[in-house]
Every structure is written in structure tokens, then in C-alpha cells.
Amino acid sequence: HNPDPPRGPIPPPTAEILAIRDAAARLGSERLTGCTLWVTLEPCPMCAAAIAEARLARLVYAASDPKGGGVEHGPRIFAHSRHVPEIIGGIAEADSAGLLRDFFRERRPG
């Protein structure tokens, strides 16, 4: 519990955080021990920490993220975590890279 709530703008939750919240609500538990999270891009450090905290059984991601990833790049959160899910990376990486390119091209015109 944080007695001093954050001030100022709070960044919106990422897709991983939203998926974890939704699964926890549907299952009635904060521990998602039998669940697998599938994502197109290597989770950032914040999302990797949330995955560890939720005790997800497995993480599957398509494309690596050398600039912002927190699993195989950057701080490598699971190297310092009490809980380490099974990690499967590089699934359909080329297809995922195309999806991500198209997504960001639409969101950042010009």
C-alpha cells in the first residue's frame, strides 16, 4: 500500500498490464500460475516485473526489443526475479515486426 499516491500525469497501462488485470479479474486471483501471456513484442521492464509479480507460468513473445525490452535486453528483469516464467521468444518474429511497423505508422503519421 502506498500512502502517498502519485502526483502528476500517470502513463496509461500497457497491453500486457491490461491483459494481466483482465485475467486476474476473470479468474478471481492475482496469481495467474497456470496462464500464458502471448505478445508481439518483448515486454518492457515494467511489464516484465508485472508478469513476475502475477506469477504467470509462461511468456511467449514474437519480436525482440533491443531498445526497450526488459526480458532478453535491458535490465533482464527475470535474472533478478523470485519468479521466472517459461520464456519463449522469436515466434513469428518477421510477421510481428510487420504488424508493429504498420501499427506505429498509423499512430504516428508523417
C-alpha positions as CSV (number, residue, x, y, z in Angstrom):
1,H,0.0,0.0,0.0
2,N,1.3,3.4,-1.0
3,P,0.1,6.1,1.5
4,D,1.3,8.8,-0.8
5,P,-0.4,8.4,-4.2
6,P,1.4,9.5,-7.3
7,R,1.1,13.1,-8.5
8,G,1.0,14.4,-12.0
9,P,0.2,12.5,-15.2
10,I,0.1,8.8,-14.9
11,P,1.0,6.9,-18.0
12,P,-1.7,4.6,-19.4
13,P,-1.3,0.9,-18.8
14,T,0.3,-1.2,-21.5
15,A,-1.5,-4.0,-23.3
16,E,0.4,-6.5,-21.0
17,I,-0.8,-4.8,-17.8
18,L,-4.4,-4.7,-19.2
19,A,-4.3,-8.4,-20.0
20,I,-2.9,-9.3,-16.6
21,R,-5.7,-7.2,-14.9
22,D,-8.4,-8.7,-17.1
23,A,-7.2,-12.3,-16.4
24,A,-6.9,-11.6,-12.7
25,A,-10.5,-10.3,-12.6
26,R,-11.9,-13.1,-14.6
27,L,-10.1,-15.8,-12.6
28,G,-10.6,-14.1,-9.3
29,S,-7.0,-14.2,-8.3
30,E,-3.9,-12.0,-8.6
31,R,-1.8,-15.2,-9.1
32,L,-2.0,-16.4,-12.7
33,T,0.0,-19.5,-12.1
34,G,-1.5,-21.6,-15.0
35,C,-1.6,-18.8,-17.6
36,T,0.4,-17.9,-20.7
37,L,0.7,-14.4,-22.0
38,W,1.3,-14.0,-25.8
39,V,2.6,-10.7,-27.0
40,T,4.0,-9.3,-30.3
41,L,7.0,-7.5,-28.7
42,E,9.4,-8.3,-25.9
43,P,7.9,-6.8,-22.7
44,C,9.4,-3.7,-21.3
45,P,10.9,-3.8,-17.8
46,M,7.7,-2.6,-16.1
47,C,5.7,-5.3,-17.9
48,A,8.2,-8.0,-17.2
49,A,8.1,-7.1,-13.5
50,A,4.3,-7.3,-13.6
51,I,4.5,-10.7,-15.3
52,A,6.8,-11.9,-12.5
53,E,4.5,-10.5,-9.8
54,A,1.4,-12.2,-11.3
55,R,3.4,-15.5,-11.3
56,L,2.5,-16.2,-14.9
57,A,3.5,-19.7,-16.0
58,R,4.7,-18.8,-19.5
59,L,5.6,-15.7,-21.6
60,V,5.6,-16.0,-25.4
61,Y,6.7,-13.1,-27.5
62,A,7.4,-12.7,-31.2
63,A,9.9,-9.9,-31.7
64,S,12.8,-8.9,-29.5
65,D,13.1,-5.2,-28.4
66,P,16.8,-4.3,-28.1
67,K,15.9,-0.6,-27.2
68,G,13.1,-1.1,-24.7
69,G,12.9,-4.7,-23.8
70,G,13.3,-6.0,-20.3
71,V,13.5,-9.8,-20.8
72,E,16.5,-10.6,-23.0
73,H,17.6,-6.9,-23.4
74,G,18.0,-4.0,-21.0
75,P,17.7,-4.9,-17.3
76,R,16.7,-8.5,-17.9
77,I,14.1,-8.5,-15.1
78,F,13.8,-12.3,-14.8
79,A,17.5,-12.6,-14.0
80,H,16.7,-10.8,-10.7
81,S,13.2,-12.1,-10.0
82,R,11.9,-14.6,-7.5
83,H,9.5,-15.9,-10.1
84,V,10.7,-16.8,-13.6
85,P,8.1,-17.9,-16.2
86,E,9.0,-20.2,-19.0
87,I,10.1,-17.8,-21.8
88,I,9.6,-18.4,-25.5
89,G,10.8,-15.7,-27.8
90,G,11.2,-15.2,-31.5
91,I,7.9,-16.8,-32.5
92,A,6.9,-15.4,-36.0
93,E,9.3,-12.5,-35.5
94,A,9.2,-11.3,-39.1
95,D,5.3,-11.3,-39.1
96,S,5.3,-9.5,-35.8
97,A,7.8,-6.9,-37.0
98,G,5.5,-6.1,-39.9
99,L,2.5,-5.8,-37.6
100,L,4.4,-3.4,-35.3
101,R,5.6,-1.3,-38.2
102,D,2.1,-0.9,-39.6
103,F,0.7,-0.2,-36.1
104,F,3.2,2.6,-35.4
105,R,2.9,4.0,-39.0
106,E,-0.8,4.5,-38.4
107,R,-0.3,6.1,-35.0
108,R,2.5,8.4,-36.0
109,P,1.6,9.8,-39.4
110,G,4.1,11.9,-41.3
